[in-house]
Amino acid sequence: MQQPRTQSEDPEKTRHILELLHQKPTSFGINRTSWTQRALIQAYKERYNETISRGAITRLIKRAGYGWRRARRVLTSPDPNYIDKVELLLRTMMSLTDSELLFFLDEWGPVQVRKRGGKAYCAKNNIPRIPRHESPRGTVALVAALSATTNQMTWMFATSKGSSSMVRLLEILYNLYHAYSKLYITWDAVCWHNSSALMDWLDQFNDANRRQVAGPIIELIPLPTSAQFLNVIEGVFSGMTS
């Protein structure tokens, strides 16, 4: 039985292939930005005047410790204070007292109000039908808050997304959890979450509330820029639309 060839038996071929991999295909007149097996065979023959099989290329590259890998898109954020903001959120969640709550806030929509597909219980011969072309009956948006402690959703419908919708939802949370001392709010870094109108309202609201006998103070913990994947309520919205 013939023994399989090892890398030590093809040191020169392995070195040649690795040298090709560390260069660009355009250097050999190949109109590509990345290597393929066919492109390697072509460049190898052109450079070293020798034909090599696709199986030999695969075997030599694998035994040299390399492999073909598909690029993976990863979640990142350009926020320079990313680590500090995430650590602040984690510390806040781990140090919540019995009189404090933390909520993840976000908006969904707006979407058109019209008939949509789905399942329904109906008589055997009564098949629900949805017109292919229909006029929408307006738009609606959903504004919601997810409690990090109780996993409960507080939500309301709105005509559009904006600072006014956030103010209304914060007032609802204030009334629902009036017996608590502090409500932490975390949300995405979109423009209307950091608008001057919303910040001024919140400062005035907290100042007036401190003069009251009861009622929670509302404190913001904004998420890093372009880090919507840290907002837990996004998973709830994704389940609703799937």
KEKE-3310 file (N, C-alpha, C; in steps of 0.2 Angstrom, whole numbers, plus 5000, padded with zeros to 4 digits):
npx = (5004:5003:5011:5004:5009:5019:5020:5034:5039:5036:5043:5047:5036:5026:5032:5032:5018:5014:5020:5014:5001:5003:5003:4995:4982:4980:4993:4997:4990:4977:4961:4955:4951:4954:4961:4957:4956:4957:4963:4975:4981:4983:4992:5003:5007:5011:5021:5031:5032:5026:5014:5001:4990:4973:4970:4982:4986:4976:4979:4993:4991:4983:4991:5001:4995:4985:4969:4954:4943:4928:4924:4919:4906:4906:4899:4902:4906:4909:4910:4921:4920:4915:4918:4918:4905:4898:4902:4897:4884:4883:4887:4877:4866:4870:4870:4857:4845:4831:4822:4824:4824:4828:4826:4825:4823:4815:4809:4798:4794:4789:4775:4764:4747:4738:4730:4737:4747:4744:4738:4722:4707:4694:4679:4678:4676:4678:4690:4702:4706:4719:4720:4731:4734:4732:4726:4735:4730:4735:4749:4758:4767:4776:4781:4791:4795:4806:4808:4822:4822:4810:4806:4795:4784:4781:4771:4765:4756:4760:4760:4772:4790:4800:4805:4794:4786:4794:4794:4781:4780:4790:4783:4772:4779:4784:4772:4767:4777:4777:4780:4794:4811:4820:4822:4831:4835:4839:4844:4845:4858:4851:4846:4835:4834:4843:4840:4840:4827:4822:4831:4830:4817:4818:4827:4819:4808:4814:4819:4807:4801:4810:4805:4794:4785:4785:4789:4799:4816:4822:4835:4847:4855:4864:4866:4881:4887:4879:4877:4865:4863:4865:4854:4842:4828:4827:4827:4815:4806:4811:4806:4792:4790:4794)
npy = (4994:5011:5024:5039:5055:5067:5084:5086:5080:5088:5101:5111:5114:5117:5129:5137:5139:5145:5157:5162:5164:5174:5185:5196:5191:5200:5203:5193:5195:5191:5194:5197:5199:5190:5174:5159:5141:5137:5149:5149:5138:5142:5153:5147:5138:5148:5155:5145:5136:5124:5111:5109:5099:5101:5094:5092:5105:5108:5098:5102:5115:5113:5105:5114:5122:5131:5136:5137:5150:5157:5174:5182:5192:5203:5210:5227:5242:5260:5268:5278:5277:5264:5253:5259:5263:5251:5244:5252:5250:5237:5237:5244:5236:5225:5230:5234:5239:5234:5244:5249:5249:5244:5248:5243:5252:5255:5258:5252:5251:5266:5256:5252:5252:5239:5224:5209:5194:5177:5165:5159:5154:5147:5143:5128:5131:5144:5154:5165:5180:5191:5206:5209:5222:5235:5249:5258:5261:5271:5274:5266:5266:5257:5259:5254:5247:5236:5227:5224:5217:5210:5206:5211:5219:5235:5245:5256:5263:5274:5288:5291:5290:5298:5311:5316:5304:5296:5304:5302:5288:5287:5294:5285:5274:5280:5282:5269:5263:5270:5268:5265:5270:5274:5274:5267:5270:5263:5265:5266:5275:5285:5300:5307:5302:5308:5322:5339:5344:5333:5330:5342:5342:5330:5334:5345:5337:5328:5337:5343:5331:5328:5336:5331:5320:5306:5295:5290:5294:5297:5290:5291:5279:5278:5268:5263:5270:5265:5252:5243:5230:5227:5231:5223:5223:5223:5209:5205:5213:5207:5194:5197:5201:5190)
npz = (5000:4996:5004:5011:5005:5013:5021:5022:5011:5000:5001:4993:4984:4994:4999:4988:4985:4997:4995:4984:4990:4998:4990:4979:4968:4956:4953:4945:4933:4935:4937:4951:4968:4978:4982:4973:4971:4957:4952:4959:4953:4940:4942:4948:4938:4929:4935:4939:4929:4929:4931:4944:4953:4959:4970:4976:4979:4989:4999:5002:5007:5018:5026:5029:5038:5035:5028:5019:5022:5026:5027:5042:5047:5060:5076:5079:5086:5083:5094:5104:5118:5121:5129:5142:5143:5142:5153:5163:5161:5165:5178:5184:5182:5190:5202:5206:5218:5229:5227:5215:5197:5180:5163:5146:5132:5116:5099:5087:5070:5060:5053:5039:5041:5036:5029:5032:5030:5038:5050:5054:5063:5054:5045:5034:5021:5020:5016:5021:5013:5005:4998:4984:4980:4990:4998:5010:5028:5035:5046:5060:5075:5087:5104:5117:5133:5141:5155:5165:5176:5179:5167:5160:5148:5144:5134:5121:5108:5094:5083:5077:5078:5090:5101:5108:5109:5117:5129:5133:5136:5146:5156:5158:5163:5175:5182:5183:5191:5203:5216:5217:5220:5210:5192:5180:5163:5148:5131:5113:5104:5096:5087:5092:5105:5112:5111:5114:5118:5125:5135:5142:5147:5155:5165:5171:5175:5184:5194:5198:5204:5214:5224:5228:5239:5236:5222:5208:5203:5187:5178:5165:5155:5142:5128:5118:5103:5088:5093:5093:5095:5108:5115:5123:5121:5107:5103:5107:5098:5086:5087:5087:5074:5066)
capx = (5000:5007:5010:5003:5014:5018:5023:5041:5041:5035:5044:5048:5030:5023:5035:5030:5011:5013:5023:5008:4995:5005:5003:4988:4980:4981:5000:4998:4986:4971:4956:4952:4954:4956:4963:4954:4961:4959:4968:4982:4984:4985:4998:5008:5010:5014:5027:5036:5031:5024:5007:5000:4983:4969:4970:4989:4985:4972:4983:4999:4989:4980:4996:5005:4991:4981:4963:4949:4939:4923:4924:4913:4904:4905:4896:4906:4904:4914:4910:4927:4919:4911:4920:4916:4897:4895:4904:4893:4877:4884:4888:4871:4862:4872:4869:4851:4842:4824:4818:4826:4822:4831:4822:4827:4818:4816:4804:4797:4790:4782:4773:4758:4741:4734:4729:4744:4746:4744:4733:4716:4702:4688:4676:4682:4676:4679:4697:4704:4710:4722:4721:4738:4735:4727:4728:4736:4725:4739:4755:4758:4773:4776:4786:4790:4801:4807:4811:4828:4821:4804:4805:4789:4784:4776:4771:4760:4756:4762:4760:4778:4795:4802:4806:4787:4784:4798:4791:4774:4782:4793:4777:4768:4783:4784:4765:4766:4782:4778:4783:4801:4815:4824:4821:4836:4833:4845:4842:4850:4860:4848:4846:4829:4835:4848:4838:4840:4821:4820:4835:4827:4811:4820:4830:4814:4804:4817:4819:4800:4800:4813:4802:4788:4786:4786:4790:4806:4820:4823:4842:4848:4862:4864:4871:4886:4884:4879:4877:4859:4863:4866:4847:4839:4821:4827:4826:4807:4804:4812:4801:4786:4790:4796)
capy = (5000:5017:5029:5046:5060:5072:5091:5086:5077:5093:5107:5117:5116:5121:5136:5141:5140:5150:5163:5165:5166:5181:5190:5198:5188:5204:5203:5188:5196:5188:5199:5195:5202:5185:5168:5153:5135:5138:5155:5147:5133:5146:5157:5142:5136:5154:5157:5140:5132:5117:5110:5106:5098:5105:5090:5094:5112:5107:5095:5106:5121:5111:5103:5120:5125:5136:5133:5142:5152:5162:5180:5182:5199:5203:5216:5231:5249:5265:5273:5277:5275:5258:5249:5262:5263:5244:5243:5256:5247:5230:5238:5246:5230:5220:5234:5236:5237:5232:5250:5252:5245:5246:5246:5244:5256:5256:5259:5248:5255:5265:5252:5253:5248:5235:5217:5205:5186:5174:5160:5161:5148:5149:5137:5125:5134:5151:5155:5172:5183:5197:5209:5210:5229:5238:5256:5258:5265:5275:5271:5266:5264:5254:5262:5249:5246:5229:5227:5219:5213:5206:5204:5213:5224:5241:5248:5260:5264:5281:5289:5291:5289:5304:5313:5316:5297:5294:5307:5299:5282:5288:5296:5279:5270:5284:5281:5262:5261:5276:5267:5264:5276:5276:5270:5267:5269:5263:5265:5267:5282:5289:5308:5309:5300:5313:5328:5344:5345:5328:5331:5348:5339:5326:5338:5348:5332:5326:5343:5343:5325:5328:5340:5327:5315:5300:5295:5288:5298:5294:5291:5288:5275:5277:5263:5265:5272:5259:5246:5241:5223:5227:5233:5217:5223:5221:5202:5204:5215:5202:5188:5199:5202:5184)
capz = (5000:4995:5010:5009:5005:5019:5019:5021:5004:4995:5004:4988:4982:4999:5000:4982:4986:5002:4992:4980:4994:5001:4985:4976:4961:4951:4951:4940:4928:4937:4939:4957:4974:4983:4978:4972:4969:4950:4951:4961:4948:4935:4944:4949:4931:4925:4939:4940:4923:4932:4933:4950:4953:4964:4976:4979:4982:4995:5004:5005:5011:5024:5030:5031:5044:5032:5026:5016:5028:5024:5031:5046:5049:5067:5078:5082:5087:5082:5099:5108:5125:5121:5135:5148:5143:5143:5160:5167:5161:5169:5185:5186:5182:5195:5209:5207:5224:5228:5225:5208:5191:5174:5157:5139:5128:5109:5095:5082:5065:5059:5048:5037:5043:5031:5030:5032:5030:5044:5051:5057:5063:5050:5042:5029:5014:5021:5016:5021:5007:5006:4991:4982:4980:4994:5001:5018:5032:5039:5049:5067:5078:5094:5108:5122:5138:5144:5162:5165:5182:5179:5160:5158:5143:5144:5128:5118:5100:5093:5076:5074:5083:5092:5108:5112:5111:5123:5135:5135:5139:5153:5161:5159:5168:5181:5185:5185:5196:5207:5223:5217:5221:5204:5186:5175:5156:5143:5124:5107:5103:5090:5088:5097:5112:5115:5109:5119:5121:5129:5141:5146:5150:5160:5170:5174:5178:5190:5199:5201:5207:5220:5229:5230:5244:5233:5215:5206:5199:5181:5176:5158:5154:5135:5125:5114:5096:5083:5097:5094:5097:5116:5117:5124:5118:5100:5102:5107:5092:5081:5088:5085:5067:5062)
cpx = (5004:5006:5009:5009:5013:5021:5031:5044:5040:5037:5044:5041:5026:5025:5032:5022:5010:5015:5017:5003:4997:5005:4996:4987:4982:4989:5002:4993:4979:4966:4952:4955:4956:4957:4958:4958:4962:4964:4975:4985:4987:4992:5004:5011:5014:5021:5033:5036:5030:5017:5006:4992:4979:4969:4977:4989:4982:4976:4989:4997:4987:4986:5001:5001:4987:4974:4959:4944:4934:4923:4918:4912:4902:4902:4901:4903:4910:4914:4917:4926:4915:4912:4917:4908:4895:4897:4899:4886:4877:4884:4881:4866:4863:4871:4862:4848:4834:4820:4820:4825:4826:4827:4826:4822:4820:4809:4804:4792:4793:4781:4766:4753:4737:4734:4736:4742:4746:4739:4727:4711:4696:4685:4680:4682:4677:4687:4698:4708:4713:4723:4729:4739:4730:4730:4729:4731:4729:4745:4754:4765:4772:4782:4785:4796:4800:4811:4816:4827:4816:4802:4798:4789:4779:4777:4765:4761:4757:4761:4766:4783:4798:4803:4799:4785:4788:4796:4785:4776:4785:4788:4773:4772:4783:4777:4764:4771:4783:4781:4790:4805:4819:4823:4827:4834:4839:4841:4847:4852:4858:4847:4841:4830:4840:4846:4838:4833:4819:4825:4833:4821:4813:4823:4824:4809:4807:4818:4812:4799:4804:4810:4795:4790:4788:4787:4798:4809:4822:4831:4843:4855:4862:4869:4876:4883:4885:4880:4870:4858:4864:4859:4843:4832:4821:4825:4818:4804:4805:4807:4794:4785:4791:4790)
cpy = (5006:5022:5036:5051:5065:5079:5090:5083:5082:5100:5113:5119:5120:5128:5140:5143:5145:5157:5166:5167:5173:5186:5191:5194:5193:5205:5198:5189:5193:5193:5197:5198:5196:5178:5163:5147:5136:5143:5153:5142:5137:5150:5153:5140:5142:5155:5152:5135:5125:5117:5107:5105:5101:5101:5091:5100:5111:5104:5099:5112:5119:5109:5108:5124:5130:5132:5139:5143:5157:5168:5180:5190:5199:5210:5220:5238:5254:5269:5272:5275:5269:5254:5252:5262:5256:5242:5246:5253:5240:5232:5240:5240:5225:5224:5236:5234:5235:5238:5253:5247:5248:5243:5247:5247:5256:5257:5254:5251:5261:5260:5254:5249:5245:5228:5214:5198:5184:5168:5162:5155:5151:5142:5134:5128:5142:5153:5163:5174:5190:5200:5210:5218:5232:5245:5256:5262:5269:5271:5271:5264:5261:5257:5257:5250:5239:5230:5222:5215:5208:5203:5205:5219:5229:5244:5252:5261:5272:5282:5289:5291:5296:5306:5313:5309:5294:5297:5304:5292:5282:5290:5290:5275:5274:5282:5274:5260:5267:5275:5266:5271:5279:5271:5272:5266:5269:5262:5266:5274:5285:5296:5310:5307:5304:5320:5333:5345:5339:5328:5337:5346:5335:5329:5342:5343:5329:5331:5343:5337:5325:5332:5337:5322:5308:5300:5294:5294:5294:5295:5288:5285:5274:5272:5266:5266:5265:5252:5243:5234:5222:5229:5226:5217:5222:5214:5201:5207:5210:5196:5190:5199:5196:5180)
cpz = (5000:5001:5007:5009:5010:5016:5018:5014:4999:4998:4999:4986:4987:5000:4994:4983:4991:4999:4988:4984:4997:4996:4982:4969:4955:4949:4946:4934:4929:4940:4945:4963:4979:4979:4978:4970:4961:4949:4954:4956:4942:4936:4945:4943:4928:4929:4939:4934:4925:4933:4940:4950:4959:4970:4980:4982:4989:5000:5006:5009:5018:5029:5032:5036:5041:5029:5023:5021:5025:5029:5035:5048:5057:5070:5081:5083:5087:5088:5103:5115:5125:5127:5141:5149:5145:5150:5165:5167:5165:5176:5188:5187:5188:5202:5210:5214:5223:5226:5219:5203:5185:5168:5151:5135:5121:5106:5089:5077:5063:5053:5046:5040:5037:5033:5028:5032:5037:5044:5055:5057:5059:5048:5036:5023:5014:5022:5016:5015:5008:4999:4990:4982:4984:4997:5008:5021:5037:5041:5057:5069:5085:5098:5115:5127:5140:5150:5162:5171:5181:5172:5157:5153:5145:5138:5126:5111:5100:5085:5073:5080:5084:5099:5112:5114:5117:5130:5138:5138:5145:5158:5163:5164:5175:5185:5187:5191:5201:5214:5223:5218:5214:5198:5181:5168:5152:5136:5119:5107:5097:5092:5093:5104:5116:5113:5115:5122:5126:5136:5145:5150:5156:5166:5174:5178:5184:5196:5202:5206:5214:5226:5231:5235:5241:5225:5213:5202:5193:5178:5169:5158:5146:5133:5120:5107:5092:5087:5098:5097:5105:5119:5117:5120:5110:5098:5102:5101:5086:5081:5086:5077:5063:5061)
residu = (MET:GLN:GLN:PRO:ARG:THR:GLN:SER:GLU:ASP:PRO:GLU:LYS:THR:ARG:HIS:ILE:LEU:GLU:LEU:LEU:HIS:GLN:LYS:PRO:THR:SER:PHE:GLY:ILE:ASN:ARG:THR:SER:TRP:THR:GLN:ARG:ALA:LEU:ILE:GLN:ALA:TYR:LYS:GLU:ARG:TYR:ASN:GLU:THR:ILE:SER:ARG:GLY:ALA:ILE:THR:ARG:LEU:ILE:LYS:ARG:ALA:GLY:TYR:GLY:TRP:ARG:ARG:ALA:ARG:ARG:VAL:LEU:THR:SER:PRO:ASP:PRO:ASN:TYR:ILE:ASP:LYS:VAL:GLU:LEU:LEU:LEU:ARG:THR:MET:MET:SER:LEU:THR:ASP:SER:GLU:LEU:LEU:PHE:PHE:LEU:ASP:GLU:TRP:GLY:PRO:VAL:GLN:VAL:ARG:LYS:ARG:GLY:GLY:LYS:ALA:TYR:CYS:ALA:LYS:ASN:ASN:ILE:PRO:ARG:ILE:PRO:ARG:HIS:GLU:SER:PRO:ARG:GLY:THR:VAL:ALA:LEU:VAL:ALA:ALA:LEU:SER:ALA:THR:THR:ASN:GLN:MET:THR:TRP:MET:PHE:ALA:THR:SER:LYS:GLY:SER:SER:SER:MET:VAL:ARG:LEU:LEU:GLU:ILE:LEU:TYR:ASN:LEU:TYR:HIS:ALA:TYR:SER:LYS:LEU:TYR:ILE:THR:TRP:ASP:ALA:VAL:CYS:TRP:HIS:ASN:SER:SER:ALA:LEU:MET:ASP:TRP:LEU:ASP:GLN:PHE:ASN:ASP:ALA:ASN:ARG:ARG:GLN:VAL:ALA:GLY:PRO:ILE:ILE:GLU:LEU:ILE:PRO:LEU:PRO:THR:SER:ALA:GLN:PHE:LEU:ASN:VAL:ILE:GLU:GLY:VAL:PHE:SER:GLY:MET:THR:SER)
# end
